[in-house]
Amino acid sequence: MTRSNDSWALILALVIANTMGLMPTSVTGFLVGGVIDGLGFSAIQAGVLGTSEMMAAAASSILVAPFMARISRVRIAVCGALLAASAQFASALLDSFGPLIGARLVAGVGSGLVLAAAIATAAAARNPDRVYGYAIGGYMGAISLLTPLVAALIEAMGIAAGYAALGSLYLLGLPALIHLGHAPGAAAVSRSEPLPLPRRELLLLLGIMILFGLGPGPTWAFMERLGVHIGLEVGRIGWILAVGFLCGSGGSLLAGALGARWGRTRPLVLGLLTLGAACLGFEFFSHEFVYGTMTMLFMLSYMFVQVFLLATIAAFDPSGRVGAAAAGSFVLLLGLGPVLGGLLITAGSYATLGHFAIGLCSATALLILLFGRPLDRLG
């Protein structure tokens, strides 16, 4: 159970807010396919639409981050959700590239604002580790249900129906965002001047987040292609990924339950090395069992590291400024994953994705071991 001050209403609000905020990274693949099949866009045009939305979400989250200690998080989240919903409905009415990319940029800006508010709210909770664990674990569960429904709707009724459904989801989630103002530390933080942050620890945490986002990002972007490469059917891959999402929920909950019991550096190092090993394991994916096992291990360790790192950042900065900026940077790096992965595969092979990931994950673990001792003093 969470502590009494971290209510289940707050947890549910954060699940919904994270789902809204991370929408650009969650359903982009289906939207890309929808505009290619339904509107006749080229693969390049469809890719630009998806990447632009993720870049806009990242930019808005990063730009609003310095003000998270002064502005109402509920107001930011509600404005962002309304902006994203309006852009989704507008997208359903558009069929030409220029206006549609404008609408997707606006949708991304709105999602980024909701994400920043969610991350800052969790940072202000009484027990950020556990709150992040439940909230992001719940998000993973929600996405595992949402993505097949969106895919089926687009296949049956077209991309316009998919955009309209997403707009409706933002509106349905609006009432829950009111509870983002109920984090125990939110009011106190917003009324006080934000404290200056130690520069060394700040740079270390942001560096860890950047390297973590870059390393396994290309593998995640091409995970479906990795399955196709060994002859698996797309439907079969979908089921394997669904199980992987559930494992991701388990990783989130594990990170939340563990908290700082074993310090901050050891769990991060162990999680990063496991994640890198999972990425490298796809190199030996001559059988469906190996592919499925590596997918589950990837999602388990990936979500464990993400939640544990966000909770560590929250312990470092309860105002949520660093957390919002880190989340935006993470979305930005996810947007670079497909491009970077394509370059790696072109320069080498699918196995190059694993070599790249294990290299950066190992480098990040070494960085933590060398300079991360101050992180163990965080609660």
C-alpha positions, 0 to 999 in steps of 0.5 A, a space after each residue: 500500500 502507498 502511504 496514507 498521504 498518497 491517495 489512490 485518487 492521486 495514483 489514478 490521476 497520475 496513471 491517466 496523466 501519464 497515459 495522456 502525456 506519453 500518448 505520442 510515444 505509445 500509439 505513433 506506430 499505428 498512426 503512421 500506418 493509418 496515414 499511409 493506408 488511409 491518406 496515401 502519405 509516403 513513409 517519409 511523410 508519415 514518419 515526419 508526422 510521428 517524429 514532429 509530435 514527439 519532438 513537440 511533446 519533448 520541447 513543451 515539457 522541457 520549456 515548462 520545467 523551470 516553472 513547475 515550482 511556481 505554476 499550478 500543475 492542475 492548470 498546466 495539465 488541464 490546458 495541455 489536455 484540452 489543447 491535445 484533444 482539440 488537435 486530435 479532433 482537428 486532425 480527424 478533419 484534415 487530409 493534407 500534409 501541411 495542415 495535419 503536421 501543424 495539428 500534430 505539433 499542437 497535439 504534441 505540445 499539449 501532451 508534453 504539458 500534461 506529462 510535465 505536470 504528471 512528473 512534477 506531481 509525482 515528485 511532490 508526493 510523500 513517497 515518490 518511489 512508490 507513487 512512480 511505481 504504481 503510476 507508470 505500472 498502471 500506465 503500462 497496463 492501460 497502454 497494453 489495452 489501449 493500443 490494440 483497440 486503437 489499432 483495430 479502430 483505425 483498421 476498421 474505420 480509418 485514421 480519422 476515427 483513430 484521431 477522434 477516439 484519442 481526442 475523446 480519451 483526453 476529454 474523458 480523462 480531464 476530471 481525473 487531472 483535478 487530483 494532481 493538486 492533491 500531492 502532499 508536497 505540491 502546495 508547499 513547493 508551489 508557495 516557496 521559492 525553488 532552492 538552487 540545486 547542486 550542479 554536480 549531481 544535476 549534471 550527473 542525473 541528466 547525463 544518466 537519463 540521456 545515456 539511458 534514453 539513447 542506448 536501448 532506444 533504437 532496439 525498442 524502435 525496431 523490436 517489431 522488425 526484429 521479430 519479423 526478421 526471424 520470420 514471426 507473424 505481426 500478430 504473433 509479435 503483437 501478443 509477445 509485446 503485450 506480455 512484454 508490457 505486462 512485464 514492464 508493469 512488473 518492473 515499475 512496481 518492483 522499482 516502486 517497492 524497492 525504493 532506496 532500501 539498497 541505495 540508489 547506485 546498485 539497483 541502477 547499475 544492475 538494471 542497466 546491465 540487465 537491460 544491455 544484456 537483453 538488447 544484446 540477447 536479440 543477436 541470438 534470436 534464432 528462435 521465437 522463445 529467445 525473442 520472447 524471453 529477451 522482449 520480456 527481460 527488456 521491458 522488465 529492466 527498461 521500466 525498472 530503470 526508468 521508474 527508479 531513475 525518475 524516483 531518484 530525480 524526485 528525491 533530488 528535486 521535489 519541486 519537479 523541475 528536473 523531473 519534468 525536464 528529464 521526462 521531456 529529454 527522454 521523449 526527445 531521445 525516443 523520437 531519435 530512436 527510429 532514425 538512429 536505429 536505421 543508421 545503425 542497421 544500415 551501417 551494420 546489421 540488426 545485431 548492431 542495435 544490441 552492440 550499441 545498447 550494451 555499450 551505452 548501458 555499460 558506460 552509464 553503469 560505469 559513470 554511476 559507479 565512479 561518480 554516483 556515490 552522492 545519489 546513495 544519500 538521497 532518501 
